[in-house]
């Protein structure tokens, strides 16, 4: 029985399809189900050489849901030119799916397709094409999926985009706030905007730091207490807490006191509930002014006690 099992041998692609456009693309047009099998897509209505601007897409098809699919073929190793074509065709035709078929997908292009799947709402497939025979049988295509859309990778891409958006918004928020701060206080003079959630200013004693913190929907102005070990930090916090009434009178409002037992640092802060960096930018000036006003009053409330600590 074993003697009846044939052996697979690979055939040079140019012996099967001499030319990409007239042979391979034409064959795929009539055998679009082969791409459906390897991608898991239900493809139909294949059409060759669809123009987009001054270019022509090798093959255009549709999914069963009606999404437009572009197919780019190479009987050679992948290259930057064809990668550029894939992206250009996707944009030009507003396609939702791209299938790039090549004889030899390079690792860097596989990485690029993976990145595109993470970074866009479209789906990108990179397939390796080979031709095989069993003994003296007719040549048959062997298509292997190298890279395709992956839900986990798409989720990673969504998280990356969320972080990028968050960093951009926070940078712009701090850039505007620091500009407004110039007319209200010298606490943040010399500070440059960053993409962290907070900016800081020294409180006049090592380990005591004033900070402004901006979240998605609220902000904070506070004092972080972390000059030494836990015992000393708690002692400083307790010395401030003993003057809680007068501190809040000077501040002009109620503060939140966090001793944080079991942790090294402690803090006291005011909560600004007007909004955060996710608010429309038209709201930012009011939020920034409230944060800066709170910080100015915060420094006024704590400065006498900090000065006394240094003596």
Secondary structure, DSSP 8 states (H G I E B T S, - for coil): -GGG---EEEE-HHHH-S-IIIIIIHHHHHTTHHHHHHH---EEEEEEEEEETTEEEEEEEEETT--EEEEEE-SSB--HHHHHHHHHHHHHHT-SEEEEEESB--HHHHHHHHHHHHHSSSEEEEEEEEEEEETTS--EEEEEEEE---HHHHHHHHHHHHHHHHHHHHHHHHHHHHHHHTTT-STTTT----SSSEEEEE-SSTTEEEEEEE-SS-EEEEEEE-SSSHHHHHHHHHHHHTTHHHHHHHHTS--EEE--TTSS-EEEEEEETT--TTS-HHHHHHHHHHHHHHHHHHHHHHHHHHHHHH-
